[in-house]
Amino acid sequence: MRADIVEAGEFPDLAERYNVYAVPKIVINDTVEFVGAQPEAEFVRYVAQAGGLQEAPPADE
Amino acid sequence: MPFLQEQDAAFVRTRLAQDLRDDVTLEFFAPATGGLVLPGQDGQTAEYARQILAEVAALSPKIRLNVHSTIAEPDAAKAFGIARTPGTAVIGAHDFGVRFYGMPAGYEFATLLELIITASQGTTAIAPQTREMLAQLQRDIHLQVFVTPT
């Protein structure tokens, strides 16, 4: 896993490519995206989706 | 003029002294270094970014800043997976894959500090269920987090 923090104003080409109108905007593997801070369990669901897991595990088991 | 005012620097110095464990290396990449500005390149932003990193590195003996030119050292940029400039790899005891692109100013200065501390501690407070899920991932994950300094 790698994580890039990108200052949107300095890289307008990326901001345009990923339609960054509000921050923080998170893009995972160019396929899954969301805006705003999310609770960890929600965040993980997005990562699972992008990571090829058929079904994201429940938040608490 | 320094980026950090005296009282901010004192705060950061204390925080780093308390929270750093392993040494951290900031591998900073800009097209050109040493104040040289190339035509068509925004050398000013990169220079500010370098200055901020240098000031942070000066606040702890556990932080080291290495300044690279992507033109002089294209292989180093590739080795660290630096795709754009100014770009900084924050490396702790291992390379945890975190890169910061742009100037770590404003609110993003706090992000930089947290990155440095997390890399130094080599661990995060994520939940056991999260670790379990991450272990099951079937493909590599590339997270991009877009931010602004305001």
Backbone of each chain as ProteinMPNN parsed JSONL, in Angstrom:
{"seq_chain_A": "MRADIVEAGEFPDLAERYNVYAVPKIVINDTVEFVGAQPEAEFVRYVAQAGGLQEAPPADE", "coords_chain_A": {"N_chain_A": [[0.834, -1.185, 0.0], [0.492, 2.186, -0.829], [0.614, 5.659, -0.013], [-0.276, 8.837, -1.007], [-0.051, 12.201, -0.207], [-1.471, 14.982, -1.501], [-1.058, 18.262, -2.34], [-3.584, 20.043, -3.454], [-3.796, 22.536, -4.777], [-1.3, 22.99, -5.841], [-1.005, 21.127, -7.756], [-2.713, 21.317, -10.192], [-3.433, 19.836, -12.438], [-3.802, 17.22, -11.545], [-5.809, 17.678, -9.672], [-7.855, 18.421, -11.351], [-8.149, 16.166, -12.92], [-9.104, 14.324, -11.064], [-11.378, 15.522, -10.251], [-11.419, 17.328, -7.989], [-13.149, 19.154, -5.872], [-13.705, 19.716, -3.329], [-12.081, 19.365, -0.184], [-10.891, 17.165, 2.474], [-10.229, 15.071, -0.312], [-10.429, 11.741, -1.166], [-8.892, 9.357, -3.143], [-8.873, 6.12, -4.305], [-6.916, 3.791, -5.817], [-7.645, 4.869, -8.289], [-10.279, 4.178, -8.678], [-12.173, 4.174, -6.636], [-13.719, 6.641, -4.697], [-14.076, 9.304, -2.301], [-15.328, 12.08, -0.343], [-14.238, 14.049, 2.348], [-13.629, 13.638, 5.903], [-13.842, 10.412, 7.262], [-15.236, 7.959, 9.488], [-13.095, 5.367, 10.769], [-14.01, 2.731, 10.175], [-15.702, 3.131, 7.993], [-13.934, 4.201, 6.138], [-12.279, 2.026, 5.783], [-13.997, 0.292, 4.476], [-14.172, 1.445, 1.957], [-11.538, 1.101, 1.12], [-11.391, -1.68, 1.062], [-13.183, -2.236, -0.955], [-11.862, -1.12, -3.17], [-9.706, -2.744, -3.087], [-10.371, -5.214, -4.052], [-11.791, -6.973, -2.512], [-14.607, -8.915, -2.209], [-16.712, -8.501, -0.47], [-16.919, -6.104, 1.926], [-15.672, -6.429, 5.21], [-17.77, -6.54, 8.143], [-18.156, -3.683, 10.278], [-17.831, -4.02, 13.048], [-17.221, -6.928, 14.799]], "CA_chain_A": [[0.0, 0.0, 0.0], [1.2, 3.462, -0.743], [-0.288, 6.777, 0.237], [0.227, 10.148, -1.405], [-0.794, 13.393, 0.179], [-1.245, 15.885, -2.624], [-1.577, 19.615, -2.156], [-4.362, 20.17, -4.683], [-3.538, 23.796, -5.457], [-0.01, 22.963, -6.536], [-1.051, 20.15, -8.847], [-4.051, 21.501, -10.764], [-3.758, 18.783, -13.404], [-4.35, 16.089, -10.776], [-7.07, 18.118, -9.08], [-8.857, 18.41, -12.415], [-8.343, 14.773, -13.332], [-9.886, 13.607, -10.064], [-12.527, 16.363, -9.873], [-11.299, 17.745, -6.596], [-13.825, 20.427, -5.623], [-13.706, 19.889, -1.878], [-11.044, 18.564, 0.437], [-10.019, 16.217, 1.796], [-10.82, 14.107, -1.237], [-9.617, 10.529, -1.169], [-9.04, 8.536, -4.341], [-8.192, 4.849, -4.074], [-6.682, 3.024, -7.047], [-8.35, 5.525, -9.392], [-11.594, 3.588, -8.904], [-13.091, 4.454, -5.533], [-13.398, 7.964, -4.161], [-15.036, 9.942, -1.41], [-14.917, 13.385, 0.147], [-14.44, 14.329, 3.772], [-13.121, 12.695, 6.887], [-14.784, 9.325, 7.532], [-14.802, 7.066, 10.562], [-12.185, 4.338, 10.262], [-14.735, 1.584, 9.608], [-16.17, 3.538, 6.67], [-12.734, 4.34, 5.314], [-11.822, 0.674, 5.482], [-14.902, -0.287, 3.48], [-13.75, 1.957, 0.645], [-10.263, 0.453, 0.771], [-11.712, -3.075, 0.741], [-13.828, -2.211, -2.268], [-10.815, -0.884, -4.162], [-8.709, -3.803, -2.979], [-10.83, -6.45, -4.663], [-12.524, -7.844, -1.604], [-15.992, -8.95, -2.676], [-17.584, -7.898, 0.52], [-16.15, -5.525, 3.016], [-16.067, -7.027, 6.481], [-18.548, -5.65, 8.997], [-17.328, -2.745, 11.037], [-17.431, -4.64, 14.307], [-17.642, -8.319, 14.841]], "C_chain_A": [[0.876, 1.245, 0.0], [0.183, 4.59, -0.635], [0.385, 8.079, -0.145], [-0.665, 11.222, -0.827], [-0.453, 14.44, -0.877], [-1.879, 17.234, -2.327], [-2.251, 20.01, -3.478], [-4.024, 21.435, -5.473], [-2.245, 23.804, -6.262], [0.009, 21.99, -7.711], [-2.429, 20.18, -9.505], [-4.426, 20.418, -11.771], [-4.371, 17.574, -12.7], [-5.712, 16.447, -10.193], [-8.187, 18.067, -10.108], [-9.196, 16.975, -12.811], [-9.25, 14.014, -12.356], [-11.063, 14.436, -9.528], [-12.524, 16.753, -8.402], [-11.927, 19.131, -6.437], [-13.873, 20.736, -4.14], [-12.634, 18.97, -1.308], [-11.428, 18.227, 1.869], [-10.8, 15.32, 0.832], [-9.879, 12.921, -1.329], [-9.935, 9.712, -2.413], [-8.225, 7.27, -4.128], [-8.13, 4.065, -5.38], [-7.441, 3.583, -8.255], [-9.786, 5.04, -9.57], [-12.622, 3.956, -7.842], [-12.733, 5.82, -4.969], [-14.48, 8.447, -3.211], [-14.45, 11.248, -0.89], [-15.172, 13.463, 1.643], [-13.865, 13.246, 4.662], [-14.21, 11.668, 7.19], [-14.299, 8.559, 8.754], [-13.984, 5.925, 9.958], [-12.923, 3.181, 9.567], [-15.253, 1.887, 8.2], [-15.006, 3.596, 5.692], [-12.281, 2.963, 4.836], [-12.702, 0.013, 4.425], [-14.522, 0.176, 2.069], [-12.461, 1.271, 0.186], [-10.512, -0.999, 0.34], [-12.313, -3.178, -0.657], [-12.778, -2.061, -3.374], [-9.821, -2.04, -4.203], [-9.177, -5.153, -3.457], [-11.481, -7.418, -3.705], [-13.991, -7.763, -1.991], [-16.898, -8.196, -1.728], [-16.713, -7.334, 1.635], [-16.61, -6.15, 4.323], [-16.887, -6.045, 7.308], [-17.637, -4.823, 9.878], [-16.89, -3.349, 12.365], [-18.039, -6.025, 14.4], [-17.464, -8.879, 16.231]], "O_chain_A": [[1.862, 1.337, 0.731], [-0.95, 4.482, -1.105], [1.477, 8.39, 0.33], [-1.889, 11.16, -0.945], [0.717, 14.742, -1.111], [-3.084, 17.332, -2.094], [-1.584, 20.273, -4.478], [-3.973, 21.404, -6.703], [-2.116, 24.538, -7.242], [0.912, 22.019, -8.547], [-3.207, 19.231, -9.406], [-5.607, 20.113, -11.94], [-5.331, 16.978, -13.188], [-6.644, 15.644, -10.213], [-9.323, 17.715, -9.788], [-10.358, 16.62, -13.009], [-10.055, 13.176, -12.762], [-11.659, 14.106, -8.503], [-13.494, 16.534, -7.677], [-11.334, 20.143, -6.809], [-14.061, 21.886, -3.743], [-12.323, 17.928, -1.884], [-12.236, 18.951, 2.451], [-11.904, 14.872, 1.144], [-8.678, 13.082, -1.543], [-11.094, 9.415, -2.699], [-7.037, 7.331, -3.812], [-9.157, 3.724, -5.968], [-7.832, 2.827, -9.144], [-10.453, 5.448, -10.521], [-13.816, 4.037, -8.133], [-11.554, 6.12, -4.783], [-15.641, 8.05, -3.307], [-13.247, 11.492, -0.982], [-16.199, 12.996, 2.137], [-13.646, 12.109, 4.244], [-15.375, 12.03, 7.357], [-13.1, 8.51, 9.029], [-14.157, 5.565, 8.793], [-12.507, 2.717, 8.505], [-15.247, 1.02, 7.326], [-15.09, 3.101, 4.568], [-11.948, 2.76, 3.668], [-12.211, -0.736, 3.581], [-14.55, -0.605, 1.117], [-12.315, 0.91, -0.982], [-9.917, -1.48, -0.624], [-11.992, -4.081, -1.43], [-12.803, -2.777, -4.375], [-9.177, -2.284, -5.224], [-8.467, -6.146, -3.295], [-11.701, -8.578, -4.055], [-14.555, -6.673, -2.09], [-17.725, -7.377, -2.128], [-15.874, -8.034, 2.204], [-17.804, -6.374, 4.522], [-16.709, -4.834, 7.18], [-16.507, -5.207, 10.181], [-15.734, -3.216, 12.766], [-19.217, -6.239, 14.113], [-17.766, -10.048, 16.47]]}, "seq_chain_B": "MPFLQEQDAAFVRTRLAQDLRDDVTLEFFAPATGGLVLPGQDGQTAEYARQILAEVAALSPKIRLNVHSTIAEPDAAKAFGIARTPGTAVIGAHDFGVRFYGMPAGYEFATLLELIITASQGTTAIAPQTREMLAQLQRDIHLQVFVTPT", "coords_chain_B": {"N_chain_B": [[13.582, 35.018, 6.203], [12.38, 32.992, 8.779], [10.147, 30.175, 8.452], [8.794, 29.021, 10.57], [7.639, 30.473, 13.512], [9.161, 31.578, 16.57], [7.864, 30.581, 18.915], [6.248, 28.586, 17.895], [8.158, 26.882, 16.844], [9.347, 26.056, 19.204], [7.269, 24.614, 20.355], [6.976, 22.538, 18.481], [9.478, 21.348, 18.663], [9.434, 20.313, 21.272], [7.303, 18.496, 21.053], [8.342, 16.69, 19.153], [10.549, 15.728, 20.547], [9.273, 14.335, 22.54], [7.753, 12.396, 21.163], [9.125, 11.079, 19.073], [10.673, 8.048, 17.986], [12.176, 6.021, 16.3], [14.779, 6.976, 13.965], [14.102, 9.398, 11.423], [14.019, 9.943, 7.972], [13.812, 12.518, 5.664], [13.283, 12.498, 2.399], [13.737, 14.642, 0.029], [12.575, 15.951, -3.019], [13.185, 18.047, -5.747], [13.033, 19.763, -8.911], [15.415, 21.235, -9.406], [18.131, 22.081, -7.263], [19.591, 24.078, -4.613], [18.857, 26.689, -5.016], [18.76, 27.205, -7.665], [16.786, 28.072, -10.401], [14.834, 26.768, -12.897], [13.852, 27.564, -16.253], [10.355, 27.837, -16.759], [9.721, 26.325, -14.576], [8.312, 26.094, -11.337], [10.157, 27.255, -9.166], [10.043, 28.573, -6.78], [8.012, 27.609, -5.037], [8.961, 25.03, -4.509], [11.296, 25.696, -3.226], [10.337, 26.958, -0.91], [9.083, 24.755, 0.229], [11.287, 23.116, 0.719], [12.587, 24.678, 2.567], [10.817, 24.679, 4.75], [10.94, 21.977, 5.479], [13.623, 21.815, 6.17], [13.702, 23.444, 8.408], [12.127, 21.981, 10.187], [13.636, 19.646, 10.381], [15.81, 20.63, 11.712], [14.928, 20.773, 14.256], [15.023, 18.413, 15.608], [17.318, 15.869, 16.557], [16.782, 13.439, 15.496], [15.734, 13.644, 13.029], [16.419, 13.763, 9.618], [17.29, 15.522, 6.719], [17.405, 14.955, 3.313], [18.288, 16.41, 0.353], [17.325, 16.275, -2.959], [17.892, 16.519, -6.486], [15.693, 16.073, -9.113], [16.53, 16.152, -11.665], [19.307, 15.872, -11.613], [19.424, 13.493, -10.244], [17.755, 11.282, -11.36], [17.391, 8.551, -11.003], [17.273, 8.169, -8.252], [14.881, 9.455, -7.64], [13.125, 7.756, -8.922], [13.618, 5.406, -7.519], [12.546, 6.045, -5.047], [9.984, 6.335, -5.787], [8.96, 8.81, -6.439], [6.786, 10.859, -7.988], [6.179, 13.419, -8.707], [7.074, 16.911, -8.354], [7.314, 19.636, -5.973], [8.301, 16.824, -4.063], [8.151, 14.602, -1.308], [9.544, 11.923, 0.397], [8.748, 10.254, 3.321], [10.549, 8.605, 5.552], [10.824, 6.046, 7.858], [12.023, 3.589, 10.151], [11.438, 1.731, 8.306], [10.416, 1.993, 4.84], [7.351, 3.21, 4.675], [5.772, 3.851, 2.611], [4.691, 6.372, 2.297], [4.114, 9.494, 0.834], [4.58, 12.974, 0.372], [3.24, 15.491, -1.5], [3.922, 18.665, -2.638], [3.73, 21.789, -0.858], [4.241, 21.706, 2.579], [2.493, 23.525, 4.185], [0.538, 25.806, 6.233], [-2.468, 24.286, 7.356], [-1.521, 21.885, 6.56], [0.951, 21.6, 7.586], [0.671, 20.445, 10.059], [-0.134, 17.941, 9.234], [2.22, 17.016, 8.079], [3.849, 16.872, 10.368], [2.506, 14.842, 11.824], [2.867, 12.725, 10.056], [5.637, 12.378, 10.163], [5.956, 11.663, 12.84], [4.406, 9.322, 12.979], [5.796, 7.685, 11.149], [8.169, 7.486, 12.513], [7.445, 6.176, 14.864], [6.552, 3.866, 13.815], [4.159, 2.581, 13.885], [0.542, 2.529, 14.011], [-2.636, 3.672, 15.279], [-4.642, 2.038, 14.321], [-7.583, -0.076, 14.127], [-7.845, -3.553, 15.207], [-9.557, -5.047, 13.501], [-9.318, -3.627, 11.175], [-6.647, -4.056, 10.472], [-6.805, -6.772, 9.964], [-8.467, -6.869, 7.731], [-6.88, -5.482, 5.899], [-4.829, -7.262, 5.565], [-6.009, -9.116, 3.978], [-6.263, -8.05, 1.479], [-6.433, -8.129, -2.037], [-5.196, -6.845, -4.047], [-2.682, -4.327, -4.77], [-2.794, -1.213, -3.058], [-3.357, 2.118, -3.84], [-3.482, 5.022, -2.337], [-4.708, 8.25, -2.661], [-4.679, 11.344, -1.242], [-6.228, 14.294, -1.39], [-5.53, 17.583, -0.503], [-5.714, 20.905, 0.946], [-3.937, 23.859, 1.969], [-5.555, 25.505, 3.452]], "CA_chain_B": [[12.697, 34.925, 7.361], [12.012, 31.595, 8.977], [8.741, 29.81, 8.292], [8.252, 28.783, 11.907], [7.949, 31.483, 14.512], [9.919, 31.0, 17.681], [7.065, 29.782, 19.859], [5.825, 27.381, 17.174], [9.331, 26.005, 16.779], [9.526, 25.482, 20.536], [6.214, 23.611, 20.503], [7.299, 21.39, 17.617], [10.673, 20.709, 19.229], [8.983, 19.528, 22.429], [6.476, 17.377, 20.552], [9.235, 15.718, 18.506], [11.376, 15.112, 21.592], [8.419, 13.397, 23.267], [7.081, 11.356, 20.387], [9.931, 10.342, 18.085], [11.365, 6.856, 18.452], [13.211, 5.732, 15.303], [15.197, 8.09, 13.113], [13.278, 9.635, 10.236], [14.699, 10.657, 6.89], [12.964, 13.185, 4.688], [13.953, 12.502, 1.089], [13.025, 15.719, -0.671], [12.919, 16.052, -4.441], [12.761, 19.19, -6.551], [13.757, 19.663, -10.191], [16.768, 21.733, -9.213], [18.374, 22.436, -5.867], [20.599, 25.113, -4.419], [18.384, 27.997, -5.423], [18.703, 27.305, -9.124], [15.425, 27.983, -10.917], [14.853, 26.48, -14.327], [12.749, 28.19, -16.982], [9.131, 27.052, -16.822], [9.516, 25.569, -13.35], [8.001, 26.913, -10.184], [11.201, 26.992, -8.188], [9.735, 29.23, -5.514], [7.251, 26.687, -4.194], [9.86, 23.953, -4.085], [12.253, 26.271, -2.281], [9.614, 27.098, 0.351], [8.882, 23.409, 0.784], [12.585, 22.675, 1.239], [12.888, 25.486, 3.759], [9.99, 24.172, 5.85], [11.495, 20.681, 5.898], [14.918, 22.066, 6.817], [13.441, 23.983, 9.745], [11.649, 20.875, 11.023], [14.77, 18.733, 10.614], [16.715, 21.276, 12.674], [14.328, 20.747, 15.593], [15.243, 17.114, 16.26], [18.476, 15.124, 16.054], [16.323, 12.189, 14.875], [15.221, 13.907, 11.677], [17.459, 14.136, 8.685], [16.754, 15.945, 5.417], [18.253, 14.791, 2.137], [17.73, 17.185, -0.757], [17.703, 15.696, -4.243], [17.401, 17.102, -7.723], [15.195, 15.009, -10.001], [17.288, 16.217, -12.918], [20.628, 15.299, -11.364], [19.303, 12.143, -9.682], [16.479, 10.667, -11.767], [17.284, 7.186, -10.474], [16.855, 8.259, -6.849], [13.453, 9.779, -7.669], [12.446, 6.523, -9.314], [13.761, 4.448, -6.416], [11.621, 6.43, -3.982], [8.634, 6.43, -6.335], [8.529, 10.207, -6.443], [6.215, 11.068, -9.302], [6.046, 14.837, -8.987], [7.869, 17.763, -7.469], [8.145, 19.084, -4.909], [7.793, 15.591, -3.481], [8.959, 14.193, -0.165], [9.31, 10.606, 0.989], [8.977, 10.278, 4.77], [11.023, 7.242, 5.774], [11.205, 5.69, 9.227], [12.878, 2.401, 10.156], [11.135, 1.162, 6.99], [9.653, 2.884, 3.989], [5.951, 2.828, 4.81], [5.068, 4.174, 1.371], [3.981, 7.65, 2.372], [4.755, 10.599, 0.123], [3.883, 14.256, 0.484], [3.494, 16.297, -2.694], [3.571, 20.068, -2.472], [4.332, 22.516, 0.259], [3.534, 21.374, 3.822], [2.256, 24.789, 4.9], [-0.806, 25.965, 6.783], [-2.944, 23.1, 8.068], [-0.765, 20.708, 6.14], [2.147, 21.46, 8.418], [0.289, 19.456, 11.08], [-0.107, 16.64, 8.553], [3.633, 16.628, 7.973], [4.309, 16.473, 11.703], [1.922, 13.534, 12.145], [3.536, 11.742, 9.191], [6.979, 12.158, 10.703], [5.83, 10.949, 14.116], [3.926, 7.962, 12.688], [6.898, 6.937, 10.538], [9.17, 7.27, 13.553], [6.939, 5.185, 15.803], [6.414, 2.631, 13.04], [2.877, 1.933, 14.144], [-0.589, 3.445, 14.066], [-3.677, 3.254, 16.224], [-5.796, 1.461, 13.622], [-8.252, -1.169, 14.843], [-7.464, -4.915, 14.795], [-10.36, -5.465, 12.339], [-8.762, -2.968, 10.003], [-5.424, -4.797, 10.118], [-7.244, -8.056, 9.418], [-8.958, -6.631, 6.376], [-5.753, -5.084, 5.047], [-4.052, -8.469, 5.28], [-6.721, -9.912, 2.97], [-6.372, -7.324, 0.213], [-5.956, -8.934, -3.164], [-4.331, -6.053, -4.933], [-2.021, -3.185, -4.152], [-3.658, -0.052, -2.864], [-2.743, 3.436, -3.986], [-4.342, 6.047, -1.757], [-4.322, 9.639, -2.897], [-5.473, 12.23, -0.396], [-6.064, 15.673, -1.846], [-5.694, 18.528, 0.601], [-5.279, 22.279, 0.699], [-3.384, 24.398, 3.217], [-6.494, 26.373, 4.176]], "C_chain_B": [[12.283, 33.475, 7.564], [10.511, 31.389, 8.83], [8.078, 29.651, 9.664], [8.629, 29.919, 12.837], [8.512, 30.778, 15.751], [9.072, 30.106, 18.587], [6.535, 28.512, 19.203], [6.97, 26.372, 17.116], [9.551, 25.311, 18.115], [8.507, 24.372, 20.78], [6.554, 22.34, 19.718], [8.498, 20.62, 18.174], [10.295, 19.801, 20.403], [8.212, 18.291, 21.996], [7.366, 16.283, 19.953], [10.072, 14.982, 19.55], [10.576, 14.056, 22.347], [8.056, 12.177, 22.443], [7.951, 10.575, 19.409], [10.614, 9.147, 18.731], [12.52, 6.542, 17.494], [13.603, 7.008, 14.56], [14.28, 8.186, 11.884], [14.106, 10.392, 9.209], [13.666, 11.238, 5.945], [13.744, 13.247, 3.383], [13.171, 13.466, 0.204], [13.522, 15.833, -2.111], [12.333, 17.308, -5.061], [13.512, 19.072, -7.876], [15.216, 20.088, -10.03], [16.927, 22.112, -7.75], [19.393, 23.567, -5.793], [20.18, 26.465, -4.947], [18.314, 28.204, -6.921], [17.264, 27.145, -9.589], [15.486, 27.801, -12.425], [13.681, 27.157, -15.014], [11.532, 27.267, -17.009], [8.869, 26.236, -15.57], [9.203, 26.535, -12.215], [9.003, 26.609, -9.073], [10.885, 27.541, -6.82], [9.021, 28.295, -4.539], [8.147, 25.587, -3.647], [10.839, 24.474, -3.041], [11.59, 26.497, -0.906], [9.454, 25.746, 1.031], [10.183, 22.915, 1.421], [12.91, 23.403, 2.537], [12.091, 24.993, 4.974], [10.57, 22.872, 6.389], [12.806, 20.873, 6.649], [14.702, 22.581, 8.235], [12.956, 22.887, 10.693], [12.819, 19.952, 11.38], [15.719, 19.301, 11.665], [16.195, 21.177, 14.106], [14.482, 19.408, 16.302], [16.475, 16.429, 15.685], [18.067, 13.823, 15.363], [15.792, 12.389, 13.462], [16.353, 14.386, 10.788], [16.798, 14.49, 7.356], [17.796, 15.704, 4.331], [17.582, 15.49, 0.963], [18.259, 16.631, -2.078], [17.162, 16.538, -5.392], [16.932, 15.966, -8.628], [15.945, 15.005, -11.326], [18.656, 15.563, -12.741], [20.535, 13.841, -10.918], [17.981, 11.47, -10.071], [16.298, 9.267, -11.192], [16.809, 7.182, -9.028], [15.354, 8.553, -6.782], [12.643, 8.525, -7.981], [12.462, 5.524, -8.15], [12.78, 4.757, -5.288], [10.184, 6.571, -4.499], [8.087, 7.836, -6.308], [8.091, 10.582, -7.856], [6.18, 12.542, -9.702], [6.911, 15.642, -8.032], [7.102, 19.036, -7.137], [7.499, 17.857, -4.275], [8.734, 15.116, -2.382], [8.562, 12.792, 0.294], [9.668, 10.692, 2.465], [9.295, 8.842, 5.193], [11.405, 7.037, 7.24], [12.17, 4.522, 9.2], [12.658, 1.607, 8.865], [10.522, 2.272, 6.15], [8.211, 2.413, 4.042], [5.119, 3.283, 3.61], [4.334, 5.492, 1.366], [4.795, 8.756, 1.687], [3.912, 11.857, 0.289], [4.251, 15.095, -0.737], [3.007, 17.722, -2.481], [4.211, 20.629, -1.226], [3.566, 22.198, 1.542], [3.307, 22.6, 4.691], [0.83, 24.827, 5.431], [-1.216, 24.734, 7.572], [-2.101, 21.876, 7.733], [0.56, 20.561, 6.873], [1.878, 20.423, 9.514], [0.303, 18.049, 10.49], [1.319, 16.124, 8.454], [4.164, 16.124, 9.317], [3.798, 15.077, 12.071], [2.57, 12.433, 11.321], [4.89, 11.366, 9.767], [6.897, 11.311, 11.97], [5.373, 9.505, 13.882], [5.048, 7.107, 12.093], [7.943, 6.582, 11.591], [8.728, 6.188, 14.528], [6.713, 3.84, 15.123], [5.115, 1.896, 13.289], [1.772, 2.981, 14.147], [-1.652, 2.864, 14.987], [-4.858, 2.602, 15.518], [-6.289, 0.201, 14.334], [-7.77, -2.532, 14.354], [-8.249, -5.39, 13.572], [-9.813, -4.861, 11.06], [-7.507, -3.705, 9.529], [-5.782, -6.12, 9.435], [-7.691, -7.899, 7.97], [-7.801, -6.316, 5.436], [-4.927, -6.305, 4.648], [-4.696, -9.306, 4.181], [-6.763, -9.252, 1.591], [-5.741, -8.123, -0.917], [-5.143, -8.136, -4.166], [-3.733, -4.886, -4.163], [-2.984, -2.01, -4.068], [-2.826, 1.216, -3.035], [-3.75, 4.476, -3.507], [-3.821, 7.409, -2.168], [-5.264, 10.522, -2.069], [-5.201, 13.663, -0.838], [-6.419, 16.635, -0.72], [-5.369, 19.941, 0.12], [-4.78, 22.849, 2.028], [-4.37, 25.232, 4.02], [-7.729, 25.615, 4.638]], "O_chain_B": [[11.877, 32.806, 6.614], [9.715, 32.301, 9.053], [6.949, 30.092, 9.88], [9.799, 30.287, 12.939], [8.357, 29.571, 15.941], [9.498, 29.02, 18.979], [6.386, 27.483, 19.862], [6.774, 25.173, 17.312], [9.897, 24.131, 18.162], [8.835, 23.325, 21.339], [6.433, 21.225, 20.226], [8.52, 19.389, 18.153], [10.773, 18.671, 20.511], [8.434, 17.189, 22.499], [7.165, 15.098, 20.216], [10.28, 13.772, 19.455], [11.111, 13.022, 22.746], [8.048, 11.056, 22.952], [7.547, 9.504, 18.957], [11.073, 9.218, 19.871], [13.687, 6.761, 17.82], [12.855, 7.986, 14.534], [13.764, 7.184, 11.389], [14.8, 11.355, 9.535], [12.762, 10.541, 5.485], [14.742, 13.959, 3.276], [12.094, 13.146, -0.298], [14.723, 15.814, -2.378], [11.145, 17.595, -4.92], [14.514, 18.362, -7.96], [16.13, 19.388, -10.464], [15.946, 22.431, -7.079], [19.98, 23.954, -6.803], [21.022, 27.296, -5.289], [17.866, 29.248, -7.393], [16.594, 26.183, -9.212], [16.115, 28.586, -13.135], [12.619, 27.309, -14.411], [11.659, 26.067, -17.25], [7.873, 25.514, -15.513], [9.749, 27.635, -12.141], [8.735, 25.82, -8.168], [11.388, 27.046, -5.812], [9.384, 28.206, -3.367], [8.092, 25.259, -2.462], [11.169, 23.772, -2.085], [12.208, 26.255, 0.13], [9.659, 25.607, 2.237], [10.177, 22.366, 2.523], [13.44, 22.816, 3.48], [12.621, 24.902, 6.081], [10.679, 22.684, 7.601], [13.073, 20.188, 7.636], [15.427, 22.205, 9.156], [13.331, 22.866, 11.865], [12.969, 19.535, 12.528], [16.352, 18.556, 12.413], [16.923, 21.46, 15.057], [14.114, 19.278, 17.47], [16.664, 16.407, 14.469], [18.892, 13.174, 14.719], [15.441, 11.426, 12.78], [17.128, 15.275, 11.142], [15.855, 13.825, 6.927], [18.924, 16.189, 4.418], [16.437, 15.189, 0.625], [19.468, 16.531, -2.29], [16.117, 17.18, -5.28], [17.673, 15.016, -8.881], [15.994, 13.991, -12.022], [19.11, 14.802, -13.596], [21.44, 13.047, -11.174], [17.18, 11.129, -9.2], [15.173, 8.846, -10.925], [16.042, 6.31, -8.62], [14.64, 7.971, -5.966], [11.603, 8.275, -7.372], [11.453, 4.888, -7.844], [12.248, 3.848, -4.651], [9.275, 6.891, -3.733], [6.88, 8.034, -6.169], [8.895, 10.621, -8.788], [6.154, 12.872, -10.888], [7.414, 15.124, -7.035], [6.299, 19.483, -7.957], [6.302, 17.851, -3.986], [9.954, 15.214, -2.507], [7.389, 12.517, 0.545], [10.755, 11.145, 2.823], [8.42, 7.976, 5.191], [12.22, 7.781, 7.786], [13.041, 4.455, 8.333], [13.552, 0.908, 8.39], [10.159, 3.335, 6.654], [7.879, 1.349, 3.52], [3.899, 3.117, 3.6], [3.455, 5.716, 0.534], [5.99, 8.921, 1.933], [2.683, 11.798, 0.338], [5.425, 15.374, -0.978], [1.836, 17.957, -2.182], [5.104, 20.03, -0.626], [2.353, 22.4, 1.591], [3.853, 22.708, 5.789], [0.015, 23.965, 5.102], [-0.434, 24.197, 8.355], [-1.988, 20.948, 8.534], [1.212, 19.521, 6.79], [2.753, 19.625, 9.851], [0.698, 17.089, 11.152], [1.591, 14.951, 8.711], [4.834, 15.095, 9.393], [4.553, 14.238, 12.565], [2.798, 11.333, 11.822], [5.243, 10.189, 9.847], [7.665, 10.366, 12.151], [5.887, 8.577, 14.507], [5.232, 5.953, 12.48], [8.528, 5.5, 11.555], [9.54, 5.375, 14.969], [6.685, 2.801, 15.782], [4.983, 0.721, 12.944], [2.039, 4.176, 14.272], [-1.568, 1.711, 15.412], [-5.967, 2.605, 16.052], [-5.541, -0.483, 15.033], [-7.331, -2.657, 13.21], [-7.691, -6.058, 12.701], [-9.834, -5.487, 10.001], [-7.33, -3.945, 8.335], [-5.146, -6.528, 8.463], [-7.336, -8.698, 7.103], [-7.746, -6.821, 4.314], [-4.395, -6.374, 3.54], [-4.027, -10.107, 3.529], [-7.254, -9.854, 0.636], [-4.668, -8.708, -0.772], [-4.48, -8.703, -5.034], [-4.191, -4.511, -3.083], [-3.871, -1.847, -4.906], [-1.75, 1.363, -2.456], [-4.736, 4.768, -4.183], [-2.63, 7.69, -2.039], [-6.486, 10.442, -2.195], [-4.093, 14.177, -0.683], [-7.463, 16.516, -0.078], [-4.824, 20.138, -0.966], [-5.165, 22.367, 3.094], [-4.069, 25.631, 5.145], [-8.615, 26.2, 5.26]]}, "name": "protein", "num_of_chains": 2, "seq": "MRADIVEAGEFPDLAERYNVYAVPKIVINDTVEFVGAQPEAEFVRYVAQAGGLQEAPPADEMPFLQEQDAAFVRTRLAQDLRDDVTLEFFAPATGGLVLPGQDGQTAEYARQILAEVAALSPKIRLNVHSTIAEPDAAKAFGIARTPGTAVIGAHDFGVRFYGMPAGYEFATLLELIITASQGTTAIAPQTREMLAQLQRDIHLQVFVTPT"}
